[in-house]
């Protein structure tokens, strides 16, 4: 059985308990309470139970506390799994997606996730799942909305010829604009009234001539 390790004494047990209450890290708080119990003279086994650990684990935390202080009682998390595509490769992929496919090379006129999946595998040797390709594209700033497919052989000049474009009406045309409106509660001797409304008065259609400044569209 190893000899007990002396605990640094620049923190009192009361101070450790105060720090445990102020800490937002529950694991750090438990370890601080165990160390405070050690400073109060409690056995290492009983002090370890306060923090929900065994005696050997408490011994390891004492080592870290003596070496690094309060920071030594915080869990050190690994950096996580390294991304399979480097930042440069992601930037290059974003450029490929933004440029669009080459029908002669890729065999498609617009990108789909399965197409991007194939490009990533062929170009970078990384085999992503098709669903994750959508997540990757979202991280690169692309939305799920796609543009309307365009035939590679369509002629823009022919499209312009068949567009139904009418010139905008000028002031003279607007000034002679006639608007047929329904005038409510109006009757006249020369117009046959229509069926009366809910208020008992007939509705009669009349013609109103509007000037250019009063035309309403």
C-alpha positions in Angstrom: 0.0 0.0 0.0 1.5 3.4 -1.0 2.0 6.1 1.4 -0.6 8.9 1.5 0.1 12.0 -0.5 0.2 15.3 1.2 -2.4 17.8 0.0 -1.4 21.4 -0.7 -2.4 23.7 2.2 -2.8 27.1 0.4 -6.5 26.4 0.3 -8.5 25.8 3.5 -11.3 23.3 3.7 -13.8 26.2 4.1 -12.4 27.9 1.0 -12.7 24.6 -1.0 -16.3 24.2 0.0 -17.0 27.8 -1.0 -15.4 27.2 -4.4 -17.5 24.0 -4.8 -20.7 26.1 -4.4 -19.5 28.7 -6.9 -18.3 26.2 -9.5 -20.6 25.6 -12.5 -18.9 22.3 -13.2 -20.6 19.6 -11.1 -17.6 17.2 -11.4 -15.2 19.9 -10.2 -17.6 20.6 -7.3 -17.6 17.0 -6.2 -13.8 16.8 -6.2 -13.5 20.0 -4.3 -15.8 18.6 -1.6 -13.7 15.4 -1.3 -10.5 17.4 -1.0 -12.1 19.6 1.7 -13.0 16.5 3.6 -9.4 15.3 3.4 -8.2 18.6 4.9 -10.7 18.2 7.7 -9.0 14.9 8.6 -11.5 12.5 7.1 -10.1 9.2 5.8 -9.3 9.0 2.2 -11.8 6.3 1.6 -14.7 8.2 3.2 -13.6 11.4 1.5 -13.6 9.6 -1.9 -17.2 8.5 -1.3 -18.3 12.1 -0.9 -17.2 12.8 -4.4 -18.6 9.6 -5.8 -15.2 8.0 -6.6 -12.9 5.4 -5.2 -9.7 6.0 -3.2 -7.3 5.5 -6.1 -9.3 8.0 -8.2 -9.1 10.5 -5.4 -5.4 10.0 -5.2 -5.1 10.9 -8.9 -7.1 14.1 -8.4 -4.9 15.0 -5.5 -1.9 14.8 -7.8 -3.5 17.0 -10.3 -4.7 19.5 -7.7 -1.2 19.8 -6.2 0.3 20.4 -9.6 -2.3 22.7 -11.3 -4.6 23.9 -8.5 -8.3 24.4 -9.3 -7.8 23.9 -13.1 -6.4 20.4 -12.4 -9.9 19.4 -11.1 -11.6 20.0 -14.5 -12.1 17.2 -17.0 -9.8 17.4 -20.0 -11.8 16.6 -23.0 -10.2 15.3 -26.2 -10.4 17.4 -29.3 -12.9 15.0 -30.9 -12.6 13.2 -34.1 -10.6 15.0 -36.7 -12.6 16.1 -39.8 -12.0 13.9 -42.8 -11.8 16.9 -45.2 -9.3 19.6 -44.6 -10.3 23.3 -44.7 -8.6 23.6 -48.1 -10.5 20.6 -49.4 -13.8 22.0 -48.1 -13.1 25.4 -49.8 -12.3 23.5 -53.1 -15.5 21.5 -52.8 -17.6 24.6 -52.2 -16.1 26.1 -55.4 -17.0 22.9 -57.3 -20.6 23.0 -56.1 -21.0 26.7 -56.9 -19.5 26.3 -60.4 -21.9 23.5 -61.2 -21.4 20.2 -63.0 -19.9 19.7 -66.4 -22.4 17.5 -68.3 -19.7 16.0 -70.4 -17.6 15.0 -67.4 -20.1 14.4 -64.6 -23.1 13.3 -66.7 -25.6 15.6 -65.0 -26.9 19.1 -65.5 -27.4 19.9 -61.8 -25.9 18.6 -58.6 -27.6 16.1 -56.3 -26.3 14.8 -53.1 -25.4 11.4 -54.6 -23.4 13.3 -57.3 -21.5 15.3 -54.6 -20.9 12.1 -52.7 -19.3 10.5 -55.8 -17.1 13.6 -56.4 -15.9 13.6 -52.8 -15.0 9.9 -53.0 -13.2 10.2 -56.4 -11.4 13.4 -55.6 -10.5 13.1 -51.9 -10.9 9.4 -51.2 -13.5 10.0 -48.5 -16.7 8.0 -48.6 -19.4 10.0 -46.9 -23.0 8.8 -46.4 -25.4 10.6 -48.7 -27.3 12.1 -45.7 -24.1 13.5 -44.3 -23.3 15.1 -47.7 -26.4 17.3 -47.1 -25.1 18.3 -43.7 -21.7 19.1 -45.2 -23.3 21.3 -47.9 -25.3 23.1 -45.2 -22.1 23.8 -43.3 -20.6 25.2 -46.5 -23.5 27.6 -46.8 -25.6 25.9 -49.5 -29.3 25.4 -49.0 -31.5 22.5 -50.2 -33.2 24.6 -52.8 -31.9 24.1 -56.3 -32.2 26.1 -59.4 -34.4 25.0 -62.3 -32.6 22.5 -64.6 -31.3 23.9 -67.8 -30.8 21.9 -70.9 -27.2 22.2 -72.1 -28.2 22.8 -75.7 -30.9 25.4 -75.2 -30.4 28.6 -77.3 -30.9 31.9 -75.4 -31.6 33.7 -78.7 -34.5 31.4 -79.5 -35.9 31.9 -76.0 -35.8 35.7 -76.4 -37.6 35.5 -79.8 -40.6 33.6 -78.2 -40.9 35.7 -75.1 -44.3 37.5 -75.1 -43.1 41.0 -74.2 -45.4 44.0 -74.6 -44.4 47.6 -74.5 -45.5 49.5 -71.4 -48.5 51.8 -72.0 -47.7 55.5 -72.4 -49.4 58.5 -70.9 -51.8 58.9 -73.8 -53.0 55.3 -73.5 -53.5 55.7 -69.8 -55.5 58.9 -70.2 -58.1 57.0 -72.3 -58.3 54.1 -69.9 -61.9 53.3 -69.1 -62.7 51.4 -65.9 -66.0 49.7 -65.5 -67.0 49.8 -61.9 -70.0 48.9 -59.9 -71.6 51.9 -58.2 -73.5 50.9 -55.1 -76.8 52.5 -54.1 -77.2 54.3 -57.4 -80.1 54.0 -59.8 -81.0 55.8 -63.0 -83.9 56.0 -65.4 -81.9 54.8 -68.5 -80.3 51.7 -66.9 -82.2 48.6 -66.0 -81.3 48.0 -62.3 -80.0 44.7 -61.2 -81.3 42.7 -58.3 -81.5 44.7 -55.1 -78.9 44.0 -52.4 -79.3 43.3 -48.8 -80.1 47.0 -48.0 -83.0 47.1 -50.5 -81.3 49.4 -53.1 -80.5 48.2 -56.6 -76.9 47.9 -57.9 -76.4 49.5 -61.3 -73.1 49.2 -63.4 -71.8 52.6 -64.6 -68.8 53.7 -66.7 -66.3 56.0 -65.1 -63.6 57.8 -67.1 -60.3 58.2 -65.2 -57.6 60.7 -66.0 -53.9 59.6 -66.1 -53.3 60.8 -62.6 -56.3 58.8 -61.2 -55.8 55.6 -63.0 -55.8 52.6 -60.7 -54.2 49.2 -61.5 
